[in-house]
Amino acid sequence: MASESDKIQAKVNGENRGISKGLSIFKFLESLDLNPLLVVVELNAVIISRERFSEIEICEGDQVELVHFVGGG
């Protein structure tokens, strides 16, 4: 189990959230059970391309907006 020192604070969809330090966008989406192919990620007001999800880490104080698409009918 991660201790508090292994966590950072980021704002996700307007809510403060403690997340594991060093987590990539891809791993963060996985932790939320979101399919990276069905999510648009905006990090600090910049839309991130899916190809970069694995290389960009979420850092202390980042603002993350997630928009995911849901199929249905």
CHARMM internal coordinates of N, CA and C (Angstrom, degrees):
IC EDIT
DIST 1 N 1 CA 1.4541
DIST 1 CA 1 C 1.5325
ANGL 1 N 1 CA 1 C 110.03
DIST 1 C 2 N 1.3129
ANGL 1 CA 1 C 2 N 117.14
DIHE 1 N 1 CA 1 C 2 N 136.86
DIST 2 N 2 CA 1.4592
ANGL 1 C 2 N 2 CA 121.25
DIHE 1 CA 1 C 2 N 2 CA -177.45
DIST 2 CA 2 C 1.5277
ANGL 2 N 2 CA 2 C 110.48
DIHE 1 C 2 N 2 CA 2 C -76.33
DIST 2 C 3 N 1.3285
ANGL 2 CA 2 C 3 N 115.69
DIHE 2 N 2 CA 2 C 3 N 138.08
DIST 3 N 3 CA 1.4583
ANGL 2 C 3 N 3 CA 119.49
DIHE 2 CA 2 C 3 N 3 CA 176.75
DIST 3 CA 3 C 1.5263
ANGL 3 N 3 CA 3 C 108.53
DIHE 2 C 3 N 3 CA 3 C -85.61
DIST 3 C 4 N 1.3204
ANGL 3 CA 3 C 4 N 114.76
DIHE 3 N 3 CA 3 C 4 N 170.73
DIST 4 N 4 CA 1.4684
ANGL 3 C 4 N 4 CA 119.07
DIHE 3 CA 3 C 4 N 4 CA -179.34
DIST 4 CA 4 C 1.5304
ANGL 4 N 4 CA 4 C 111.45
DIHE 3 C 4 N 4 CA 4 C -60.56
DIST 4 C 5 N 1.3487
ANGL 4 CA 4 C 5 N 117.94
DIHE 4 N 4 CA 4 C 5 N -30.24
DIST 5 N 5 CA 1.4681
ANGL 4 C 5 N 5 CA 120.14
DIHE 4 CA 4 C 5 N 5 CA -179.50
DIST 5 CA 5 C 1.5282
ANGL 5 N 5 CA 5 C 111.63
DIHE 4 C 5 N 5 CA 5 C -71.80
DIST 5 C 6 N 1.3281
ANGL 5 CA 5 C 6 N 117.25
DIHE 5 N 5 CA 5 C 6 N -13.98
DIST 6 N 6 CA 1.4553
ANGL 5 C 6 N 6 CA 121.80
DIHE 5 CA 5 C 6 N 6 CA 177.34
DIST 6 CA 6 C 1.5273
ANGL 6 N 6 CA 6 C 112.09
DIHE 5 C 6 N 6 CA 6 C -92.84
DIST 6 C 7 N 1.3278
ANGL 6 CA 6 C 7 N 116.14
DIHE 6 N 6 CA 6 C 7 N 8.68
DIST 7 N 7 CA 1.4650
ANGL 6 C 7 N 7 CA 121.14
DIHE 6 CA 6 C 7 N 7 CA -176.55
DIST 7 CA 7 C 1.5241
ANGL 7 N 7 CA 7 C 110.19
DIHE 6 C 7 N 7 CA 7 C -115.90
DIST 7 C 8 N 1.3180
ANGL 7 CA 7 C 8 N 114.46
DIHE 7 N 7 CA 7 C 8 N 153.16
DIST 8 N 8 CA 1.4641
ANGL 7 C 8 N 8 CA 121.65
DIHE 7 CA 7 C 8 N 8 CA 171.17
DIST 8 CA 8 C 1.5211
ANGL 8 N 8 CA 8 C 107.36
DIHE 7 C 8 N 8 CA 8 C -123.55
DIST 8 C 9 N 1.3091
ANGL 8 CA 8 C 9 N 116.14
DIHE 8 N 8 CA 8 C 9 N 164.37
DIST 9 N 9 CA 1.4554
ANGL 8 C 9 N 9 CA 121.17
DIHE 8 CA 8 C 9 N 9 CA 176.38
DIST 9 CA 9 C 1.5256
ANGL 9 N 9 CA 9 C 109.10
DIHE 8 C 9 N 9 CA 9 C -105.70
DIST 9 C 10 N 1.3162
ANGL 9 CA 9 C 10 N 115.13
DIHE 9 N 9 CA 9 C 10 N 128.58
DIST 10 N 10 CA 1.4678
ANGL 9 C 10 N 10 CA 121.56
DIHE 9 CA 9 C 10 N 10 CA 175.44
DIST 10 CA 10 C 1.5195
ANGL 10 N 10 CA 10 C 107.08
DIHE 9 C 10 N 10 CA 10 C -136.95
DIST 10 C 11 N 1.3042
ANGL 10 CA 10 C 11 N 116.07
DIHE 10 N 10 CA 10 C 11 N 157.13
DIST 11 N 11 CA 1.4627
ANGL 10 C 11 N 11 CA 120.53
DIHE 10 CA 10 C 11 N 11 CA 177.22
DIST 11 CA 11 C 1.5204
ANGL 11 N 11 CA 11 C 107.22
DIHE 10 C 11 N 11 CA 11 C -99.61
DIST 11 C 12 N 1.3290
ANGL 11 CA 11 C 12 N 117.38
DIHE 11 N 11 CA 11 C 12 N 119.75
DIST 12 N 12 CA 1.4589
ANGL 11 C 12 N 12 CA 123.08
DIHE 11 CA 11 C 12 N 12 CA -178.27
DIST 12 CA 12 C 1.5293
ANGL 12 N 12 CA 12 C 107.87
DIHE 11 C 12 N 12 CA 12 C -116.92
DIST 12 C 13 N 1.3265
ANGL 12 CA 12 C 13 N 115.24
DIHE 12 N 12 CA 12 C 13 N 117.35
DIST 13 N 13 CA 1.4691
ANGL 12 C 13 N 13 CA 121.74
DIHE 12 CA 12 C 13 N 13 CA -177.00
DIST 13 CA 13 C 1.5258
ANGL 13 N 13 CA 13 C 111.31
DIHE 12 C 13 N 13 CA 13 C 48.58
DIST 13 C 14 N 1.3311
ANGL 13 CA 13 C 14 N 115.10
DIHE 13 N 13 CA 13 C 14 N 43.47
DIST 14 N 14 CA 1.4584
ANGL 13 C 14 N 14 CA 121.07
DIHE 13 CA 13 C 14 N 14 CA 174.23
DIST 14 CA 14 C 1.5193
ANGL 14 N 14 CA 14 C 115.70
DIHE 13 C 14 N 14 CA 14 C 85.55
DIST 14 C 15 N 1.3301
ANGL 14 CA 14 C 15 N 118.70
DIHE 14 N 14 CA 14 C 15 N -2.09
DIST 15 N 15 CA 1.4604
ANGL 14 C 15 N 15 CA 121.26
DIHE 14 CA 14 C 15 N 15 CA -178.80
DIST 15 CA 15 C 1.5205
ANGL 15 N 15 CA 15 C 110.26
DIHE 14 C 15 N 15 CA 15 C -117.01
DIST 15 C 16 N 1.3460
ANGL 15 CA 15 C 16 N 116.38
DIHE 15 N 15 CA 15 C 16 N 135.35
DIST 16 N 16 CA 1.4597
ANGL 15 C 16 N 16 CA 120.20
DIHE 15 CA 15 C 16 N 16 CA 175.69
DIST 16 CA 16 C 1.5158
ANGL 16 N 16 CA 16 C 108.95
DIHE 15 C 16 N 16 CA 16 C -65.57
DIST 16 C 17 N 1.3170
ANGL 16 CA 16 C 17 N 114.79
DIHE 16 N 16 CA 16 C 17 N 138.88
DIST 17 N 17 CA 1.4671
ANGL 16 C 17 N 17 CA 119.79
DIHE 16 CA 16 C 17 N 17 CA -176.69
DIST 17 CA 17 C 1.5222
ANGL 17 N 17 CA 17 C 109.12
DIHE 16 C 17 N 17 CA 17 C -146.46
DIST 17 C 18 N 1.3242
ANGL 17 CA 17 C 18 N 116.51
DIHE 17 N 17 CA 17 C 18 N 136.46
DIST 18 N 18 CA 1.4518
ANGL 17 C 18 N 18 CA 121.59
DIHE 17 CA 17 C 18 N 18 CA 173.25
DIST 18 CA 18 C 1.5166
ANGL 18 N 18 CA 18 C 108.57
DIHE 17 C 18 N 18 CA 18 C -88.18
DIST 18 C 19 N 1.3206
ANGL 18 CA 18 C 19 N 116.58
DIHE 18 N 18 CA 18 C 19 N 124.02
DIST 19 N 19 CA 1.4654
ANGL 18 C 19 N 19 CA 119.78
DIHE 18 CA 18 C 19 N 19 CA 178.82
DIST 19 CA 19 C 1.5279
ANGL 19 N 19 CA 19 C 109.00
DIHE 18 C 19 N 19 CA 19 C -129.40
DIST 19 C 20 N 1.3085
ANGL 19 CA 19 C 20 N 116.11
DIHE 19 N 19 CA 19 C 20 N 159.39
DIST 20 N 20 CA 1.4663
ANGL 19 C 20 N 20 CA 121.18
DIHE 19 CA 19 C 20 N 20 CA -178.36
DIST 20 CA 20 C 1.5173
ANGL 20 N 20 CA 20 C 111.43
DIHE 19 C 20 N 20 CA 20 C -62.12
DIST 20 C 21 N 1.3240
ANGL 20 CA 20 C 21 N 115.43
DIHE 20 N 20 CA 20 C 21 N 136.84
DIST 21 N 21 CA 1.4615
ANGL 20 C 21 N 21 CA 122.24
DIHE 20 CA 20 C 21 N 21 CA 177.23
DIST 21 CA 21 C 1.5261
ANGL 21 N 21 CA 21 C 109.24
DIHE 20 C 21 N 21 CA 21 C -63.54
DIST 21 C 22 N 1.3273
ANGL 21 CA 21 C 22 N 117.69
DIHE 21 N 21 CA 21 C 22 N 139.33
DIST 22 N 22 CA 1.4621
ANGL 21 C 22 N 22 CA 122.16
DIHE 21 CA 21 C 22 N 22 CA 175.78
DIST 22 CA 22 C 1.5220
ANGL 22 N 22 CA 22 C 114.41
DIHE 21 C 22 N 22 CA 22 C 82.19
DIST 22 C 23 N 1.3409
ANGL 22 CA 22 C 23 N 117.62
DIHE 22 N 22 CA 22 C 23 N 11.36
DIST 23 N 23 CA 1.4609
ANGL 22 C 23 N 23 CA 121.36
DIHE 22 CA 22 C 23 N 23 CA -177.58
DIST 23 CA 23 C 1.5289
ANGL 23 N 23 CA 23 C 110.36
DIHE 22 C 23 N 23 CA 23 C -80.21
DIST 23 C 24 N 1.3224
ANGL 23 CA 23 C 24 N 116.05
DIHE 23 N 23 CA 23 C 24 N 127.33
DIST 24 N 24 CA 1.4661
ANGL 23 C 24 N 24 CA 119.50
DIHE 23 CA 23 C 24 N 24 CA 175.33
DIST 24 CA 24 C 1.5264
ANGL 24 N 24 CA 24 C 108.85
DIHE 23 C 24 N 24 CA 24 C -76.04
DIST 24 C 25 N 1.3127
ANGL 24 CA 24 C 25 N 115.78
DIHE 24 N 24 CA 24 C 25 N 163.72
DIST 25 N 25 CA 1.4649
ANGL 24 C 25 N 25 CA 119.92
DIHE 24 CA 24 C 25 N 25 CA 176.36
DIST 25 CA 25 C 1.5261
ANGL 25 N 25 CA 25 C 109.25
DIHE 24 C 25 N 25 CA 25 C -57.87
DIST 25 C 26 N 1.3363
ANGL 25 CA 25 C 26 N 116.95
DIHE 25 N 25 CA 25 C 26 N -42.78
DIST 26 N 26 CA 1.4636
ANGL 25 C 26 N 26 CA 120.98
DIHE 25 CA 25 C 26 N 26 CA -179.48
DIST 26 CA 26 C 1.5299
ANGL 26 N 26 CA 26 C 111.08
DIHE 25 C 26 N 26 CA 26 C -58.86
DIST 26 C 27 N 1.3413
ANGL 26 CA 26 C 27 N 117.10
DIHE 26 N 26 CA 26 C 27 N -49.40
DIST 27 N 27 CA 1.4675
ANGL 26 C 27 N 27 CA 121.36
DIHE 26 CA 26 C 27 N 27 CA -179.18
DIST 27 CA 27 C 1.5235
ANGL 27 N 27 CA 27 C 110.94
DIHE 26 C 27 N 27 CA 27 C -65.46
DIST 27 C 28 N 1.3283
ANGL 27 CA 27 C 28 N 117.30
DIHE 27 N 27 CA 27 C 28 N -35.57
DIST 28 N 28 CA 1.4623
ANGL 27 C 28 N 28 CA 120.50
DIHE 27 CA 27 C 28 N 28 CA 177.47
DIST 28 CA 28 C 1.5299
ANGL 28 N 28 CA 28 C 110.26
DIHE 27 C 28 N 28 CA 28 C -63.81
DIST 28 C 29 N 1.3301
ANGL 28 CA 28 C 29 N 117.03
DIHE 28 N 28 CA 28 C 29 N -44.87
DIST 29 N 29 CA 1.4662
ANGL 28 C 29 N 29 CA 120.07
DIHE 28 CA 28 C 29 N 29 CA 177.85
DIST 29 CA 29 C 1.5215
ANGL 29 N 29 CA 29 C 110.70
DIHE 28 C 29 N 29 CA 29 C -61.52
DIST 29 C 30 N 1.3412
ANGL 29 CA 29 C 30 N 116.76
DIHE 29 N 29 CA 29 C 30 N -41.97
DIST 30 N 30 CA 1.4679
ANGL 29 C 30 N 30 CA 120.82
DIHE 29 CA 29 C 30 N 30 CA 176.70
DIST 30 CA 30 C 1.5243
ANGL 30 N 30 CA 30 C 111.13
DIHE 29 C 30 N 30 CA 30 C -58.53
DIST 30 C 31 N 1.3368
ANGL 30 CA 30 C 31 N 116.68
DIHE 30 N 30 CA 30 C 31 N -41.65
DIST 31 N 31 CA 1.4685
ANGL 30 C 31 N 31 CA 120.69
DIHE 30 CA 30 C 31 N 31 CA -178.43
DIST 31 CA 31 C 1.5297
ANGL 31 N 31 CA 31 C 111.78
DIHE 30 C 31 N 31 CA 31 C -64.76
DIST 31 C 32 N 1.3306
ANGL 31 CA 31 C 32 N 115.91
DIHE 31 N 31 CA 31 C 32 N -22.32
DIST 32 N 32 CA 1.4718
ANGL 31 C 32 N 32 CA 121.36
DIHE 31 CA 31 C 32 N 32 CA 178.05
DIST 32 CA 32 C 1.5274
ANGL 32 N 32 CA 32 C 112.07
DIHE 31 C 32 N 32 CA 32 C -96.16
DIST 32 C 33 N 1.3449
ANGL 32 CA 32 C 33 N 116.66
DIHE 32 N 32 CA 32 C 33 N 4.98
DIST 33 N 33 CA 1.4638
ANGL 32 C 33 N 33 CA 122.41
DIHE 32 CA 32 C 33 N 33 CA -176.24
DIST 33 CA 33 C 1.5230
ANGL 33 N 33 CA 33 C 112.58
DIHE 32 C 33 N 33 CA 33 C 57.88
DIST 33 C 34 N 1.3366
ANGL 33 CA 33 C 34 N 115.74
DIHE 33 N 33 CA 33 C 34 N 37.86
DIST 34 N 34 CA 1.4682
ANGL 33 C 34 N 34 CA 121.25
DIHE 33 CA 33 C 34 N 34 CA 176.85
DIST 34 CA 34 C 1.5181
ANGL 34 N 34 CA 34 C 109.11
DIHE 33 C 34 N 34 CA 34 C -105.13
DIST 34 C 35 N 1.3117
ANGL 34 CA 34 C 35 N 116.40
DIHE 34 N 34 CA 34 C 35 N 137.49
DIST 35 N 35 CA 1.4561
ANGL 34 C 35 N 35 CA 122.18
DIHE 34 CA 34 C 35 N 35 CA 177.46
DIST 35 CA 35 C 1.5344
ANGL 35 N 35 CA 35 C 108.14
DIHE 34 C 35 N 35 CA 35 C -78.38
DIST 35 C 36 N 1.3435
ANGL 35 CA 35 C 36 N 117.83
DIHE 35 N 35 CA 35 C 36 N 116.61
DIST 36 N 36 CA 1.4707
ANGL 35 C 36 N 36 CA 120.47
DIHE 35 CA 35 C 36 N 36 CA -178.54
DIST 36 CA 36 C 1.5277
ANGL 36 N 36 CA 36 C 113.83
DIHE 35 C 36 N 36 CA 36 C -56.83
DIST 36 C 37 N 1.3294
ANGL 36 CA 36 C 37 N 117.71
DIHE 36 N 36 CA 36 C 37 N -23.27
DIST 37 N 37 CA 1.4610
ANGL 36 C 37 N 37 CA 120.28
DIHE 36 CA 36 C 37 N 37 CA 179.04
DIST 37 CA 37 C 1.5235
ANGL 37 N 37 CA 37 C 112.27
DIHE 36 C 37 N 37 CA 37 C -75.82
DIST 37 C 38 N 1.3263
ANGL 37 CA 37 C 38 N 116.59
DIHE 37 N 37 CA 37 C 38 N -15.04
DIST 38 N 38 CA 1.4612
ANGL 37 C 38 N 38 CA 120.61
DIHE 37 CA 37 C 38 N 38 CA -176.62
DIST 38 CA 38 C 1.5260
ANGL 38 N 38 CA 38 C 112.80
DIHE 37 C 38 N 38 CA 38 C -112.63
DIST 38 C 39 N 1.3410
ANGL 38 CA 38 C 39 N 116.27
DIHE 38 N 38 CA 38 C 39 N 16.65
DIST 39 N 39 CA 1.4620
ANGL 38 C 39 N 39 CA 120.41
DIHE 38 CA 38 C 39 N 39 CA -175.89
DIST 39 CA 39 C 1.5252
ANGL 39 N 39 CA 39 C 110.30
DIHE 38 C 39 N 39 CA 39 C -126.78
DIST 39 C 40 N 1.3204
ANGL 39 CA 39 C 40 N 115.61
DIHE 39 N 39 CA 39 C 40 N 137.83
DIST 40 N 40 CA 1.4598
ANGL 39 C 40 N 40 CA 121.71
DIHE 39 CA 39 C 40 N 40 CA 168.79
DIST 40 CA 40 C 1.5257
ANGL 40 N 40 CA 40 C 105.99
DIHE 39 C 40 N 40 CA 40 C -102.57
DIST 40 C 41 N 1.3307
ANGL 40 CA 40 C 41 N 116.29
DIHE 40 N 40 CA 40 C 41 N 130.03
DIST 41 N 41 CA 1.4610
ANGL 40 C 41 N 41 CA 121.40
DIHE 40 CA 40 C 41 N 41 CA -178.69
DIST 41 CA 41 C 1.5214
ANGL 41 N 41 CA 41 C 109.08
DIHE 40 C 41 N 41 CA 41 C -115.65
DIST 41 C 42 N 1.3345
ANGL 41 CA 41 C 42 N 114.43
DIHE 41 N 41 CA 41 C 42 N 127.44
DIST 42 N 42 CA 1.4601
ANGL 41 C 42 N 42 CA 121.05
DIHE 41 CA 41 C 42 N 42 CA 173.47
DIST 42 CA 42 C 1.5225
ANGL 42 N 42 CA 42 C 106.34
DIHE 41 C 42 N 42 CA 42 C -113.20
DIST 42 C 43 N 1.3183
ANGL 42 CA 42 C 43 N 116.77
DIHE 42 N 42 CA 42 C 43 N 122.81
DIST 43 N 43 CA 1.4570
ANGL 42 C 43 N 43 CA 122.76
DIHE 42 CA 42 C 43 N 43 CA -179.57
DIST 43 CA 43 C 1.5154
ANGL 43 N 43 CA 43 C 108.40
DIHE 42 C 43 N 43 CA 43 C -115.99
DIST 43 C 44 N 1.3259
ANGL 43 CA 43 C 44 N 116.01
DIHE 43 N 43 CA 43 C 44 N 115.36
DIST 44 N 44 CA 1.4681
ANGL 43 C 44 N 44 CA 121.44
DIHE 43 CA 43 C 44 N 44 CA -178.83
DIST 44 CA 44 C 1.5254
ANGL 44 N 44 CA 44 C 111.32
DIHE 43 C 44 N 44 CA 44 C 50.95
DIST 44 C 45 N 1.3361
ANGL 44 CA 44 C 45 N 115.17
DIHE 44 N 44 CA 44 C 45 N 48.26
DIST 45 N 45 CA 1.4699
ANGL 44 C 45 N 45 CA 124.32
DIHE 44 CA 44 C 45 N 45 CA 175.25
DIST 45 CA 45 C 1.5303
ANGL 45 N 45 CA 45 C 114.16
DIHE 44 C 45 N 45 CA 45 C 71.32
DIST 45 C 46 N 1.3487
ANGL 45 CA 45 C 46 N 117.93
DIHE 45 N 45 CA 45 C 46 N 14.75
DIST 46 N 46 CA 1.4625
ANGL 45 C 46 N 46 CA 121.74
DIHE 45 CA 45 C 46 N 46 CA 177.33
DIST 46 CA 46 C 1.5297
ANGL 46 N 46 CA 46 C 108.05
DIHE 45 C 46 N 46 CA 46 C -121.84
DIST 46 C 47 N 1.3307
ANGL 46 CA 46 C 47 N 116.97
DIHE 46 N 46 CA 46 C 47 N 126.88
DIST 47 N 47 CA 1.4570
ANGL 46 C 47 N 47 CA 120.63
DIHE 46 CA 46 C 47 N 47 CA 177.48
DIST 47 CA 47 C 1.5297
ANGL 47 N 47 CA 47 C 108.15
DIHE 46 C 47 N 47 CA 47 C -73.92
DIST 47 C 48 N 1.3351
ANGL 47 CA 47 C 48 N 115.48
DIHE 47 N 47 CA 47 C 48 N 129.70
DIST 48 N 48 CA 1.4623
ANGL 47 C 48 N 48 CA 122.02
DIHE 47 CA 47 C 48 N 48 CA -176.93
DIST 48 CA 48 C 1.5225
ANGL 48 N 48 CA 48 C 109.11
DIHE 47 C 48 N 48 CA 48 C -99.22
DIST 48 C 49 N 1.3386
ANGL 48 CA 48 C 49 N 116.39
DIHE 48 N 48 CA 48 C 49 N 132.12
DIST 49 N 49 CA 1.4633
ANGL 48 C 49 N 49 CA 119.74
DIHE 48 CA 48 C 49 N 49 CA 178.35
DIST 49 CA 49 C 1.5232
ANGL 49 N 49 CA 49 C 109.16
DIHE 48 C 49 N 49 CA 49 C -71.92
DIST 49 C 50 N 1.3224
ANGL 49 CA 49 C 50 N 116.42
DIHE 49 N 49 CA 49 C 50 N 146.07
DIST 50 N 50 CA 1.4692
ANGL 49 C 50 N 50 CA 121.67
DIHE 49 CA 49 C 50 N 50 CA -178.35
DIST 50 CA 50 C 1.5278
ANGL 50 N 50 CA 50 C 112.02
DIHE 49 C 50 N 50 CA 50 C -56.52
DIST 50 C 51 N 1.3307
ANGL 50 CA 50 C 51 N 116.98
DIHE 50 N 50 CA 50 C 51 N -33.38
DIST 51 N 51 CA 1.4616
ANGL 50 C 51 N 51 CA 121.10
DIHE 50 CA 50 C 51 N 51 CA -178.91
DIST 51 CA 51 C 1.5249
ANGL 51 N 51 CA 51 C 111.66
DIHE 50 C 51 N 51 CA 51 C -61.65
DIST 51 C 52 N 1.3256
ANGL 51 CA 51 C 52 N 117.84
DIHE 51 N 51 CA 51 C 52 N -20.90
DIST 52 N 52 CA 1.4710
ANGL 51 C 52 N 52 CA 121.48
DIHE 51 CA 51 C 52 N 52 CA -176.32
DIST 52 CA 52 C 1.5348
ANGL 52 N 52 CA 52 C 112.67
DIHE 51 C 52 N 52 CA 52 C -101.20
DIST 52 C 53 N 1.3351
ANGL 52 CA 52 C 53 N 118.55
DIHE 52 N 52 CA 52 C 53 N -1.03
DIST 53 N 53 CA 1.4695
ANGL 52 C 53 N 53 CA 121.68
DIHE 52 CA 52 C 53 N 53 CA -177.13
DIST 53 CA 53 C 1.5264
ANGL 53 N 53 CA 53 C 112.21
DIHE 52 C 53 N 53 CA 53 C -55.07
DIST 53 C 54 N 1.3286
ANGL 53 CA 53 C 54 N 118.10
DIHE 53 N 53 CA 53 C 54 N -38.18
DIST 54 N 54 CA 1.4695
ANGL 53 C 54 N 54 CA 120.91
DIHE 53 CA 53 C 54 N 54 CA -176.38
DIST 54 CA 54 C 1.5261
ANGL 54 N 54 CA 54 C 113.04
DIHE 53 C 54 N 54 CA 54 C -77.99
DIST 54 C 55 N 1.3299
ANGL 54 CA 54 C 55 N 117.11
DIHE 54 N 54 CA 54 C 55 N -21.86
DIST 55 N 55 CA 1.4626
ANGL 54 C 55 N 55 CA 119.04
DIHE 54 CA 54 C 55 N 55 CA -174.60
DIST 55 CA 55 C 1.5217
ANGL 55 N 55 CA 55 C 114.15
DIHE 54 C 55 N 55 CA 55 C -97.94
DIST 55 C 56 N 1.3218
ANGL 55 CA 55 C 56 N 118.46
DIHE 55 N 55 CA 55 C 56 N -14.01
DIST 56 N 56 CA 1.4595
ANGL 55 C 56 N 56 CA 120.87
DIHE 55 CA 55 C 56 N 56 CA -176.90
DIST 56 CA 56 C 1.5293
ANGL 56 N 56 CA 56 C 109.38
DIHE 55 C 56 N 56 CA 56 C -102.39
DIST 56 C 57 N 1.3398
ANGL 56 CA 56 C 57 N 115.36
DIHE 56 N 56 CA 56 C 57 N 124.20
DIST 57 N 57 CA 1.4628
ANGL 56 C 57 N 57 CA 120.81
DIHE 56 CA 56 C 57 N 57 CA 177.48
DIST 57 CA 57 C 1.5174
ANGL 57 N 57 CA 57 C 110.05
DIHE 56 C 57 N 57 CA 57 C -93.37
DIST 57 C 58 N 1.3075
ANGL 57 CA 57 C 58 N 115.40
DIHE 57 N 57 CA 57 C 58 N 146.28
DIST 58 N 58 CA 1.4606
ANGL 57 C 58 N 58 CA 121.42
DIHE 57 CA 57 C 58 N 58 CA 173.11
DIST 58 CA 58 C 1.5262
ANGL 58 N 58 CA 58 C 106.89
DIHE 57 C 58 N 58 CA 58 C -81.45
DIST 58 C 59 N 1.3304
ANGL 58 CA 58 C 59 N 116.50
DIHE 58 N 58 CA 58 C 59 N 130.93
DIST 59 N 59 CA 1.4664
ANGL 58 C 59 N 59 CA 122.21
DIHE 58 CA 58 C 59 N 59 CA -175.10
DIST 59 CA 59 C 1.5217
ANGL 59 N 59 CA 59 C 111.17
DIHE 58 C 59 N 59 CA 59 C -114.79
DIST 59 C 60 N 1.3137
ANGL 59 CA 59 C 60 N 115.00
DIHE 59 N 59 CA 59 C 60 N 164.77
DIST 60 N 60 CA 1.4642
ANGL 59 C 60 N 60 CA 122.59
DIHE 59 CA 59 C 60 N 60 CA 177.83
DIST 60 CA 60 C 1.5264
ANGL 60 N 60 CA 60 C 109.97
DIHE 59 C 60 N 60 CA 60 C -50.29
DIST 60 C 61 N 1.3363
ANGL 60 CA 60 C 61 N 115.91
DIHE 60 N 60 CA 60 C 61 N 129.02
DIST 61 N 61 CA 1.4585
ANGL 60 C 61 N 61 CA 121.30
DIHE 60 CA 60 C 61 N 61 CA 175.49
DIST 61 CA 61 C 1.5233
ANGL 61 N 61 CA 61 C 115.37
DIHE 60 C 61 N 61 CA 61 C 82.98
DIST 61 C 62 N 1.3334
ANGL 61 CA 61 C 62 N 118.01
DIHE 61 N 61 CA 61 C 62 N -3.31
DIST 62 N 62 CA 1.4654
ANGL 61 C 62 N 62 CA 120.06
DIHE 61 CA 61 C 62 N 62 CA 179.15
DIST 62 CA 62 C 1.5211
ANGL 62 N 62 CA 62 C 110.92
DIHE 61 C 62 N 62 CA 62 C -62.79
DIST 62 C 63 N 1.3227
ANGL 62 CA 62 C 63 N 114.47
DIHE 62 N 62 CA 62 C 63 N 151.12
DIST 63 N 63 CA 1.4616
ANGL 62 C 63 N 63 CA 120.94
DIHE 62 CA 62 C 63 N 63 CA 173.77
DIST 63 CA 63 C 1.5277
ANGL 63 N 63 CA 63 C 107.48
DIHE 62 C 63 N 63 CA 63 C -112.28
DIST 63 C 64 N 1.3289
ANGL 63 CA 63 C 64 N 114.43
DIHE 63 N 63 CA 63 C 64 N 119.33
DIST 64 N 64 CA 1.4563
ANGL 63 C 64 N 64 CA 121.57
DIHE 63 CA 63 C 64 N 64 CA -175.63
DIST 64 CA 64 C 1.5223
ANGL 64 N 64 CA 64 C 108.77
DIHE 63 C 64 N 64 CA 64 C -116.55
DIST 64 C 65 N 1.3128
ANGL 64 CA 64 C 65 N 116.30
DIHE 64 N 64 CA 64 C 65 N 129.02
DIST 65 N 65 CA 1.4651
ANGL 64 C 65 N 65 CA 121.25
DIHE 64 CA 64 C 65 N 65 CA 173.30
DIST 65 CA 65 C 1.5153
ANGL 65 N 65 CA 65 C 107.65
DIHE 64 C 65 N 65 CA 65 C -116.90
DIST 65 C 66 N 1.3118
ANGL 65 CA 65 C 66 N 116.13
DIHE 65 N 65 CA 65 C 66 N 128.24
DIST 66 N 66 CA 1.4623
ANGL 65 C 66 N 66 CA 122.22
DIHE 65 CA 65 C 66 N 66 CA 179.80
DIST 66 CA 66 C 1.5162
ANGL 66 N 66 CA 66 C 109.25
DIHE 65 C 66 N 66 CA 66 C -115.95
DIST 66 C 67 N 1.3132
ANGL 66 CA 66 C 67 N 115.47
DIHE 66 N 66 CA 66 C 67 N 128.35
DIST 67 N 67 CA 1.4659
ANGL 66 C 67 N 67 CA 121.06
DIHE 66 CA 66 C 67 N 67 CA 174.46
DIST 67 CA 67 C 1.5218
ANGL 67 N 67 CA 67 C 106.33
DIHE 66 C 67 N 67 CA 67 C -123.57
DIST 67 C 68 N 1.3360
ANGL 67 CA 67 C 68 N 116.20
DIHE 67 N 67 CA 67 C 68 N 117.21
DIST 68 N 68 CA 1.4560
ANGL 67 C 68 N 68 CA 117.60
DIHE 67 CA 67 C 68 N 68 CA 179.72
DIST 68 CA 68 C 1.5196
ANGL 68 N 68 CA 68 C 109.71
DIHE 67 C 68 N 68 CA 68 C -116.90
DIST 68 C 69 N 1.3102
ANGL 68 CA 68 C 69 N 113.92
DIHE 68 N 68 CA 68 C 69 N 149.05
DIST 69 N 69 CA 1.4429
ANGL 68 C 69 N 69 CA 121.85
DIHE 68 CA 68 C 69 N 69 CA -175.56
DIST 69 CA 69 C 1.5185
ANGL 69 N 69 CA 69 C 109.15
DIHE 68 C 69 N 69 CA 69 C -98.62
DIST 69 C 70 N 1.3027
ANGL 69 CA 69 C 70 N 115.43
DIHE 69 N 69 CA 69 C 70 N 137.09
DIST 70 N 70 CA 1.4497
ANGL 69 C 70 N 70 CA 121.14
DIHE 69 CA 69 C 70 N 70 CA -178.98
DIST 70 CA 70 C 1.5273
ANGL 70 N 70 CA 70 C 107.80
DIHE 69 C 70 N 70 CA 70 C -120.26
DIST 70 C 71 N 1.3135
ANGL 70 CA 70 C 71 N 116.25
DIHE 70 N 70 CA 70 C 71 N 125.15
DIST 71 N 71 CA 1.4580
ANGL 70 C 71 N 71 CA 119.98
DIHE 70 CA 70 C 71 N 71 CA 177.52
DIST 71 CA 71 C 1.5309
ANGL 71 N 71 CA 71 C 110.20
DIHE 70 C 71 N 71 CA 71 C -83.27
DIST 71 C 72 N 1.2542
ANGL 71 CA 71 C 72 N 115.67
DIHE 71 N 71 CA 71 C 72 N 163.40
DIST 72 N 72 CA 1.4598
ANGL 71 C 72 N 72 CA 119.77
DIHE 71 CA 71 C 72 N 72 CA 179.00
DIST 72 CA 72 C 1.5055
ANGL 72 N 72 CA 72 C 109.85
DIHE 71 C 72 N 72 CA 72 C 165.90
DIST 72 C 73 N 1.3027
ANGL 72 CA 72 C 73 N 113.50
DIHE 72 N 72 CA 72 C 73 N -178.95
DIST 73 N 73 CA 1.4533
ANGL 72 C 73 N 73 CA 115.10
DIHE 72 CA 72 C 73 N 73 CA 178.45
DIST 73 CA 73 C 1.4801
ANGL 73 N 73 CA 73 C 112.45
DIHE 72 C 73 N 73 CA 73 C 173.48
END
COOR INIT
IC SEED 1 N 1 CA 1 C
IC BUILD
